[in-house]
Amino acid sequence: MAVTTEPTEHWIKKMKSVFRPWDIDAGSKGYVTEEDFKKRVPKTLEKFPDFDAKQMYERSHRHWVDHCNLGVEMPEGYRLTEVQYVQNMWLNIHRPSFKEQLRQDCMDFMQRVDKEKKGHLTKEDAEAIAPKVVKDHDHPKTQAVFDAVDKEKTGKVTHEQVFEAQLFFFTDKEDKDHPYNHIRGPLD
């Protein structure tokens, strides 16, 4: 894979907003380990008690290996810094498998939260889920996320639209005004 462009400052800020909560949860050490990722699973299970614990630990391990470390099994205790994460994600989004893996992760999550198996979430569904997944659900731009994802203004978002929004978040380098930029927290 040949990456011929450089990440923009805006894109770097978005990736830092992904890393920052992990670091804070791990004690603000400036790095995270796979063990830190595993420690996040019980918090997720508290928010979503219907999720399968074994699957969540497997997903945590896969995320650590595939997304954070470009598919490389790192030795126990390996420390991933914010700078390394940003660099790895820049390479990761250019991998041929990135889009399909992100789609699968989105679909898995949506199937878990779409309890009625409707194939979509209503604004009310999203508002009930938001405090569990969004870092700053009171931020005005965060509140505009549903409307931005609901491009056809139907009052519902499909699993595919959520995937497209996630893909936008990870791959867009320039759109500083899009509400989805703030889904992971402030960009500072």
Disulfide bonds with the S-S distance in Angstrom:
none
